[in-house]
Amino acid sequence: MFRLISRRLAELLPTILIVSILIFGLQQLLPGDPATIMAGEERDPEVIAQIRAQYRLDQPVPVQYFYWIKGVLSGDLGESMRLKQPVSELVAQKLPVTLQ
């Protein structure tokens, strides 16, 4: 039984890694600059630079991926750009509705 579980885990981990890379990569391919969008109408270069630094968008893509996967594994799904609330809280609010 232990061999079966360990074999399944050995198969699952690379799959999860590949799926996470695909999800992160697809996010990177979305059109537009997130920092510019978050800056709003004023689009002040200092504000855009601050947003890039705050969300580590000024880092190389592998570093961004590391922080992204670290956040996902710790339950930090980021902040909703529209509602300015943590995404994990928004998901938690919807879970009781979907489980009934």
N, CA and C of each residue as an Amber inpcrd file, in Angstrom:
protein
   300
   0.8240000  -1.1990000   0.0000000   0.0000000   0.0000000   0.0000000
   0.8700000   1.2660000   0.0000000   1.9370000   1.2190000   0.8080000
   2.8390000   2.3770000   0.8710000   3.4900000   2.6360000  -0.4820000
   3.8620000   1.5530000  -1.1850000   4.4820000   1.7110000  -2.5030000
   3.5170000   2.3440000  -3.4910000   2.2650000   1.9710000  -3.4080000
   1.2580000   2.5300000  -4.3080000   1.0840000   4.0210000  -4.0600000
   0.9760000   4.4020000  -2.8010000   0.8170000   5.8130000  -2.4540000
   2.0430000   6.6160000  -2.8520000   3.2210000   6.0900000  -2.5790000
   4.4430000   6.8300000  -2.9360000   4.5890000   6.9450000  -4.4520000
   4.1920000   5.9150000  -5.1850000   4.2570000   5.9780000  -6.6420000
   3.2720000   7.0140000  -7.1790000   2.0760000   7.0400000  -6.6070000
   1.0750000   8.0290000  -7.0370000   1.5470000   9.4480000  -6.7550000
   2.1470000   9.6540000  -5.5880000   2.6810000  10.9810000  -5.2660000
   3.8130000  11.3650000  -6.2100000   4.6480000  10.3920000  -6.5490000
   5.7520000  10.6590000  -7.4770000   5.2210000  11.0420000  -8.8500000
   4.0730000  10.5210000  -9.2400000   3.4510000  10.8850000 -10.5170000
   2.7160000  12.2190000 -10.4200000   2.1760000  12.5070000  -9.2570000
   1.3550000  13.7050000  -9.0710000   2.1950000  14.9820000  -9.0230000
   3.3290000  14.9390000  -8.3650000   4.1320000  16.1510000  -8.1850000
   4.5930000  16.7660000  -9.5060000   5.1350000  16.0020000 -10.4670000
   5.4970000  16.6300000 -11.7380000   4.2860000  17.1940000 -12.4900000
   3.1580000  16.5180000 -12.3640000   1.9460000  17.0010000 -13.0190000
   1.5280000  18.3520000 -12.4410000   1.5500000  18.4650000 -11.1320000
   1.1970000  19.7300000 -10.4830000   2.1820000  20.8250000 -10.8780000
   3.4630000  20.4940000 -10.9490000   4.4730000  21.4740000 -11.3510000
   4.2190000  21.9600000 -12.7740000   3.9500000  21.0380000 -13.6860000
   3.6950000  21.4160000 -15.0800000   2.4390000  22.2710000 -15.1990000
   1.3800000  21.8970000 -14.4850000   0.1370000  22.6760000 -14.5340000
   0.3610000  24.0720000 -13.9590000   1.1170000  24.1680000 -12.8750000
   1.3720000  25.4920000 -12.2830000   2.1790000  26.3690000 -13.2370000
   3.1530000  25.7780000 -13.9350000   3.9410000  26.5450000 -14.9050000
   3.0530000  27.0140000 -16.0530000   2.1440000  26.1420000 -16.5120000
   1.2230000  26.5330000 -17.5820000   0.3050000  27.6720000 -17.1510000
  -0.2320000  27.5910000 -15.9430000  -1.1250000  28.6490000 -15.4530000
  -0.3710000  29.9680000 -15.3350000   0.8170000  29.9200000 -14.7340000
   1.6170000  31.1380000 -14.5920000   2.0020000  31.6960000 -15.9630000
   2.3920000  30.8030000 -16.8700000   2.7740000  31.2400000 -18.2070000
   1.6330000  31.8870000 -18.9560000   0.4350000  31.3340000 -18.8260000
  -0.7250000  31.9300000 -19.4840000  -1.0410000  33.3060000 -18.9090000
  -0.8340000  33.4740000 -17.6130000  -1.0340000  34.7910000 -17.0150000
  -0.0410000  35.8010000 -17.5820000   1.1740000  35.3510000 -17.8370000
   2.1950000  36.2370000 -18.3930000   1.8730000  36.6460000 -19.8340000
   1.1380000  35.8020000 -20.5360000   0.8110000  36.0800000 -21.9340000
  -0.4070000  36.9900000 -22.1140000  -1.1120000  37.2770000 -21.0160000
  -2.2730000  38.1600000 -21.1230000  -1.8370000  39.5330000 -21.6230000
  -2.6380000  40.1430000 -22.4920000  -2.2530000  41.4630000 -23.0150000
  -2.3450000  42.5500000 -21.9460000  -1.5240000  43.5520000 -22.0960000
  -1.5530000  44.6890000 -21.1870000  -0.5580000  44.5470000 -20.0540000
  -0.2720000  45.6620000 -19.4430000   0.6470000  45.7240000 -18.3160000
  -0.1690000  45.8710000 -17.0400000  -0.1070000  44.9030000 -16.1250000
  -0.9100000  44.9930000 -14.9020000  -0.6270000  46.2570000 -14.0890000
   0.6300000  46.6810000 -14.0490000   0.9740000  47.8760000 -13.2790000
   0.3090000  49.1170000 -13.8640000   0.2810000  49.2180000 -15.1790000
  -0.3610000  50.3560000 -15.8380000  -1.8660000  50.3400000 -15.5940000
  -2.4540000  49.1570000 -15.6310000  -3.8980000  49.0330000 -15.3880000
  -4.2270000  49.4220000 -13.9520000  -3.4150000  48.9580000 -12.9970000
  -3.6650000  49.2820000 -11.5840000  -3.4190000  50.7460000 -11.2780000
  -2.5540000  51.3960000 -12.0400000  -2.2530000  52.8080000 -11.7960000
  -3.4450000  53.7000000 -12.1100000  -4.3360000  53.2250000 -12.9440000
  -5.5410000  53.9900000 -13.2530000  -5.2920000  55.0610000 -14.2850000
  -6.0770000  56.1180000 -14.1820000  -6.0640000  57.1710000 -15.1920000
  -4.7960000  58.0230000 -15.1770000  -4.2320000  58.2420000 -13.9910000
  -3.1070000  59.1750000 -13.9290000  -1.8490000  58.6260000 -14.5910000
  -1.5970000  57.3450000 -14.4820000  -0.4590000  56.6760000 -15.1040000
   0.8600000  57.4040000 -14.8660000   1.0410000  57.8530000 -13.6460000
   2.2890000  58.4990000 -13.2550000   3.4030000  57.4480000 -13.2410000
   4.5330000  57.7070000 -13.8930000   5.6210000  56.7200000 -13.9370000
   6.1090000  56.2840000 -12.5540000   6.0750000  57.1890000 -11.5800000
   6.4950000  56.8260000 -10.2220000   5.5150000  55.8400000  -9.6000000
   4.2220000  56.0530000  -9.8300000   3.1980000  55.1520000  -9.2930000
   3.3280000  53.7810000  -9.9530000   3.5380000  53.7670000 -11.2530000
   3.6990000  52.4980000 -11.9750000   4.9240000  51.7480000 -11.4630000
   6.0270000  52.4650000 -11.2360000   7.2400000  51.8340000 -10.7050000
   6.9990000  51.2760000  -9.3070000   6.2420000  52.0100000  -8.4840000
   5.9310000  51.5440000  -7.1270000   5.0770000  50.2720000  -7.1790000
   4.0940000  50.2480000  -8.0650000   3.2420000  49.0610000  -8.2040000
   4.0590000  47.8660000  -8.6800000   4.9400000  48.0940000  -9.6590000
   5.7910000  47.0040000 -10.1460000   6.6680000  46.4470000  -9.0300000
   7.2050000  47.3320000  -8.2060000   8.0430000  46.8770000  -7.0910000
   7.2010000  46.1530000  -6.0410000   6.0140000  46.6670000  -5.7420000
   5.1490000  46.0710000  -4.7210000   4.7360000  44.6480000  -5.1030000
   4.4160000  44.4300000  -6.3630000   3.9570000  43.1220000  -6.8160000
   5.0710000  42.3160000  -7.4880000   6.2990000  42.7780000  -7.3550000
   7.4910000  42.1260000  -7.8900000   7.4320000  41.9320000  -9.4110000
   6.7490000  42.8290000 -10.0900000   6.6730000  42.7640000 -11.5430000
   7.9510000  43.2660000 -12.2010000   8.8200000  43.8670000 -11.3950000
  10.0980000  44.3400000 -11.9110000  11.1830000  43.2620000 -11.8260000
  10.8270000  42.0980000 -11.2990000  11.7520000  40.9800000 -11.1700000
  11.7210000  40.1120000 -12.4260000  12.7580000  39.3050000 -12.6580000
  12.7300000  38.3590000 -13.7820000  11.5880000  37.3490000 -13.6030000
  11.1260000  36.7900000 -14.7110000   9.9770000  35.8730000 -14.6930000
  10.1970000  34.6790000 -13.7580000  11.3710000  34.0320000 -13.7190000
  11.5380000  32.9190000 -12.7750000  11.3770000  33.3450000 -11.3120000
  11.8280000  34.5440000 -10.9890000  11.6710000  35.0480000  -9.6180000
  10.1880000  35.3190000  -9.3320000   9.4890000  35.8800000 -10.3050000
   8.0450000  36.1030000 -10.1610000   7.3230000  34.7790000  -9.9360000
   7.7170000  33.7490000 -10.7010000   7.0960000  32.4320000 -10.5490000
   7.3460000  31.8960000  -9.1520000   8.5710000  32.0270000  -8.6360000
   8.8850000  31.5430000  -7.2930000   7.9740000  32.1890000  -6.2510000
   7.8250000  33.5080000  -6.3120000   6.9730000  34.1860000  -5.3410000
   5.4990000  33.8310000  -5.5460000   5.1060000  33.6360000  -6.8060000
   3.7240000  33.2570000  -7.1020000   3.4050000  31.8780000  -6.5210000
   4.2760000  30.8990000  -6.7650000   4.0190000  29.5420000  -6.2760000
   4.1170000  29.5000000  -4.7540000   5.0160000  30.2970000  -4.1890000
   5.1300000  30.3760000  -2.7280000   3.8250000  30.9140000  -2.1320000
   3.2640000  31.9330000  -2.7680000   2.0010000  32.4860000  -2.2930000
   0.8520000  31.5020000  -2.4270000   0.7890000  30.8150000  -3.5650000
  -0.2830000  29.8380000  -3.7860000  -0.1980000  28.7190000  -2.7600000
   1.0020000  28.2180000  -2.4970000   1.1690000  27.1270000  -1.5390000
   0.8520000  27.5520000  -0.1100000   1.0070000  28.8280000   0.1870000
   0.6990000  29.3090000   1.5370000  -0.7360000  29.8280000   1.6570000
  -1.4990000  29.7390000   0.5660000  -2.9000000  30.1700000   0.6040000
  -3.1200000  31.6170000   0.2160000  -2.0560000  32.3080000  -0.1620000
  -2.1720000  33.7030000  -0.5930000  -2.4230000  33.7270000  -2.0940000
  -3.6690000  33.9600000  -2.4860000  -4.0250000  33.9670000  -3.8970000
  -4.0050000  35.3630000  -4.4980000  -3.4930000  36.3070000  -3.7520000
  -3.4040000  37.6750000  -4.2570000  -4.5940000  38.5080000  -3.8510000
  -4.6950000  39.6650000  -4.4980000  -5.7570000  40.6170000  -4.1810000
  -6.5770000  40.8790000  -5.4390000  -7.8800000  40.9280000  -5.2620000
  -8.7580000  41.2380000  -6.3820000  -8.5240000  42.6770000  -6.8130000
  -8.2570000  42.8580000  -8.1030000  -8.0090000  44.2100000  -8.6020000
  -9.2800000  45.0450000  -8.5660000 -10.4130000  44.4000000  -8.7380000
 -11.6820000  45.1340000  -8.7840000 -12.2100000  45.4380000  -7.3870000
 -12.1750000  44.4440000  -6.4960000 -12.7760000  44.6180000  -5.1690000
 -11.7790000  45.0090000  -4.0850000 -10.4820000  44.9220000  -4.4000000
  -9.4220000  45.2660000  -3.4360000  -9.5330000  44.4460000  -2.1550000
  -9.8860000  43.1620000  -2.2940000  -9.9570000  42.2310000  -1.1790000
  -9.1190000  41.0090000  -1.5170000  -8.6200000  40.2910000  -0.4890000
  -7.8660000  39.0680000  -0.7760000  -8.7430000  38.0430000  -1.5020000
  -8.2010000  37.4410000  -2.5380000  -8.9480000  36.4630000  -3.3280000
  -9.3270000  35.2610000  -2.4760000  -8.4550000  34.8570000  -1.5570000
  -8.7670000  33.7090000  -0.7030000 -10.0190000  33.9720000   0.1420000
 -10.2200000  35.2140000   0.5930000 -11.4340000  35.5510000   1.3410000
 -12.6620000  35.5010000   0.4360000 -12.5210000  35.9730000  -0.7850000
 -13.6400000  35.9460000  -1.7240000 -14.0360000  34.5100000  -2.0540000
 -13.0520000  33.6480000  -2.2210000 -13.3380000  32.2380000  -2.4850000
 -14.0060000  31.6090000  -1.2720000 -13.5000000  31.9230000  -0.0680000
 -14.0770000  31.3660000   1.1530000 -15.5300000  31.8110000   1.3410000
 -15.8530000  33.0240000   0.9290000 -17.2350000  33.5030000   1.0310000
 -18.1580000  32.7150000   0.1130000 -17.6480000  32.2720000  -1.0310000
 -18.4670000  31.5500000  -1.9960000 -18.5610000  30.0590000  -1.7010000
 -17.6000000  29.5210000  -0.9770000 -17.5960000  28.0790000  -0.7170000
 -18.8540000  27.5780000   0.0080000 -19.3050000  28.2280000   1.0660000
 -20.5100000  27.7100000   1.7280000 -21.7190000  27.6610000   0.7770000
 -21.7980000  28.5940000  -0.1310000 -22.9170000  28.6190000  -1.0760000
 -22.8260000  27.4200000  -2.0140000 -21.6280000  27.0970000  -2.4720000
 -21.4980000  26.0060000  -3.4430000 -21.5690000  24.6340000  -2.7800000
 -21.3210000  24.5610000  -1.4600000 -21.3380000  23.2610000  -0.7750000
 -22.7060000  22.8750000  -0.2560000 -23.7050000  23.7480000  -0.3670000
 -25.0340000  23.4240000   0.1550000 -25.8410000  22.6360000  -0.8270000
